[in-house]
Amino acid sequence: MPATRAEASQRVRDSIVEATVRIVAREGVAAVTHRGVAAEAGVSLSSTTWHYATKGDILEAALHWCADHEVSRIAAIADRVGTFDVTAWADELTDWLLEQLGPEREATIALYRLQAELLGSPGALAVHRQWGRGLRALGDQVLGGASEVDVRLIISALDGLRMSALASGEVEPDRLRTAVRRQLQALLA
């Protein structure tokens, strides 16, 4: 069955956003132009300007994609693991971090570059609030009575480990696994 116009349009938007993430990861935010994104996505220049009027619009869409991707990956862990067990969650979150630093490194780099570039913009603030609500909802689902502060501390600790490993280029799975386990135990014991 042929795709509807709306489905085709969504595929083009997805291609544009994914191309933006690749460009940001590879060359930085300054390299993002409508023309460059169109070439990377394999779409016409008019498609990029039709769907995203400004560079800021494309960058915000890419940040939103990164946030949604992260929440959905952690939601999949929650579905798989179910109830909270420090060891099981530490192992799953460590595996997730290792993916972020390995096969998904490109998206992780883009995430940080987009966050820095869009810091404080109204669109980025909205994305961050939605992202935070999604992660807190997952925290509530898994941790039950844990406070919002505990959930924020866990998120911040994981983010710090990810950024440190990404910045240093030192990805040590055993050290990372130990650190995640100790952080969860310390924050939730």
C-alpha positions as CSV (number, residue, x, y, z in Angstrom):
1,M,0.0,0.0,0.0
2,P,1.5,3.4,-1.0
3,A,2.4,5.8,1.9
4,T,0.0,8.6,2.6
5,R,1.2,12.2,2.1
6,A,1.5,12.6,5.9
7,E,3.6,9.4,6.2
8,A,5.9,10.5,3.3
9,S,6.3,13.9,4.9
10,Q,7.2,12.4,8.3
11,R,9.8,10.2,6.6
12,V,11.4,13.3,5.1
13,R,11.3,15.1,8.5
14,D,12.9,12.1,10.1
15,S,15.6,11.9,7.4
16,I,16.4,15.6,7.9
17,V,16.6,15.3,11.7
18,E,18.8,12.2,11.5
19,A,21.1,13.9,9.0
20,T,21.4,16.9,11.3
21,V,22.4,14.6,14.2
22,R,25.1,13.0,12.0
23,I,26.4,16.4,10.9
24,V,26.5,17.8,14.4
25,A,28.3,14.8,15.7
26,R,30.8,14.8,12.9
27,E,31.5,18.5,12.3
28,G,29.7,20.5,15.0
29,V,26.7,22.7,15.1
30,A,28.3,25.4,13.0
31,A,28.4,23.0,10.0
32,V,24.6,22.7,9.9
33,T,23.1,24.5,7.0
34,H,19.9,23.7,5.0
35,R,22.0,22.8,2.0
36,G,24.3,20.6,3.9
37,V,21.4,18.8,5.7
38,A,19.6,18.3,2.4
39,A,22.7,16.7,0.9
40,E,23.3,14.5,3.9
41,A,19.6,13.4,4.1
42,G,19.3,12.9,0.4
43,V,16.4,15.3,0.1
44,S,15.8,18.5,-1.8
45,L,16.8,21.8,-0.4
46,S,13.2,22.9,-0.6
47,S,12.3,20.0,1.7
48,T,14.5,21.2,4.5
49,T,13.2,24.7,4.3
50,W,9.6,23.6,4.0
51,H,9.8,21.4,7.1
52,Y,12.2,23.6,9.1
53,A,12.2,27.3,8.4
54,T,15.4,28.1,10.3
55,K,18.6,26.4,11.4
56,G,17.3,26.8,15.0
57,D,14.2,24.8,14.1
58,I,16.3,22.0,12.7
59,L,18.6,22.0,15.7
60,E,15.7,21.9,18.1
61,A,14.2,19.0,16.2
62,A,17.5,17.2,16.5
63,L,17.7,17.8,20.2
64,H,14.1,16.6,20.6
65,W,15.0,13.4,18.6
66,C,18.0,12.8,21.0
67,A,15.8,13.3,24.0
68,D,13.1,11.0,22.7
69,H,15.7,8.4,21.8
70,E,17.1,8.4,25.3
71,V,13.8,8.2,27.1
72,S,12.6,5.3,24.8
73,R,15.9,3.4,25.4
74,I,15.6,3.7,29.2
75,A,11.8,2.8,29.0
76,A,12.8,-0.4,27.2
77,I,15.2,-1.2,30.1
78,A,12.3,-0.5,32.6
79,D,10.0,-2.9,30.6
80,R,12.7,-5.6,30.5
81,V,13.9,-5.4,34.1
82,G,10.6,-4.5,35.8
83,T,10.9,-3.9,39.6
84,F,13.9,-2.3,41.0
85,D,17.0,-4.4,41.8
86,V,20.2,-2.4,42.3
87,T,22.4,-5.0,40.6
88,A,20.1,-5.6,37.6
89,W,19.5,-1.9,37.0
90,A,23.2,-1.1,37.4
91,D,24.1,-3.7,34.8
92,E,21.4,-2.5,32.4
93,L,22.3,1.1,32.8
94,T,26.0,0.3,32.4
95,D,25.3,-1.5,29.2
96,W,23.2,1.5,28.0
97,L,26.1,3.8,28.8
98,L,28.5,1.6,27.0
99,E,26.2,1.7,23.9
100,Q,26.1,5.5,24.3
101,L,29.9,5.5,24.3
102,G,30.3,2.9,21.5
103,P,27.8,2.2,18.8
104,E,25.7,5.3,19.6
105,R,28.6,7.6,20.2
106,E,27.7,9.8,17.3
107,A,24.2,10.5,18.8
108,T,25.7,11.1,22.2
109,I,28.2,13.6,20.9
110,A,25.4,15.4,19.0
111,L,23.3,15.4,22.1
112,Y,25.9,17.3,24.1
113,R,26.8,19.7,21.2
114,L,23.1,20.5,20.7
115,Q,22.5,21.1,24.4
116,A,25.4,23.5,24.6
117,E,24.3,25.4,21.4
118,L,20.7,25.7,22.4
119,L,21.2,26.3,26.1
120,G,18.5,28.6,27.3
121,S,16.5,28.9,24.1
122,P,12.7,28.6,24.6
123,G,12.5,25.5,22.3
124,A,15.4,23.8,24.2
125,L,13.9,24.6,27.5
126,A,10.6,23.0,26.4
127,V,12.5,19.9,25.2
128,H,14.4,19.6,28.5
129,R,11.3,19.9,30.5
130,Q,9.6,17.2,28.5
131,W,12.7,15.0,28.7
132,G,12.9,15.5,32.5
133,R,9.2,14.6,32.9
134,G,9.7,11.4,30.9
135,L,12.7,10.4,32.9
136,R,11.0,11.2,36.2
137,A,8.0,9.2,35.1
138,L,10.2,6.2,34.4
139,G,11.9,6.8,37.8
140,D,8.6,6.8,39.5
141,Q,7.5,3.6,37.7
142,V,10.7,1.8,38.7
143,L,11.5,3.2,42.1
144,G,8.0,3.8,43.3
145,G,8.4,6.0,46.4
146,A,11.8,7.5,45.5
147,S,11.8,11.3,45.7
148,E,12.1,13.5,42.7
149,V,15.5,14.6,44.1
150,D,16.7,11.0,44.1
151,V,15.7,10.5,40.5
152,R,17.4,13.8,39.4
153,L,20.6,12.7,41.3
154,I,20.6,9.4,39.5
155,I,20.1,11.1,36.1
156,S,22.8,13.6,36.9
157,A,25.3,10.9,38.1
158,L,24.7,8.9,34.9
159,D,25.1,11.9,32.7
160,G,28.3,12.9,34.5
161,L,29.8,9.4,34.0
162,R,28.8,9.5,30.3
163,M,30.3,13.0,29.7
164,S,33.5,12.1,31.6
165,A,34.1,8.9,29.6
166,L,33.1,10.7,26.3
167,A,35.4,13.6,27.0
168,S,38.4,11.6,28.1
169,G,38.0,8.8,25.5
170,E,38.5,6.3,28.3
171,V,35.8,3.8,28.3
172,E,36.5,1.2,31.0
173,P,33.5,-1.1,31.3
174,D,34.5,-2.6,34.6
175,R,35.1,0.8,36.2
176,L,31.9,2.1,34.7
177,R,29.9,-0.9,36.0
178,T,31.3,-0.4,39.5
179,A,30.6,3.3,39.5
180,V,27.0,2.9,38.4
181,R,26.4,0.2,41.0
182,R,27.9,2.3,43.8
183,Q,26.0,5.4,42.7
184,L,22.7,3.6,42.7
185,Q,23.4,1.9,46.1
186,A,24.5,5.2,47.6
187,L,21.5,7.2,46.3
188,L,18.9,4.6,47.0
189,A,20.1,2.5,50.0
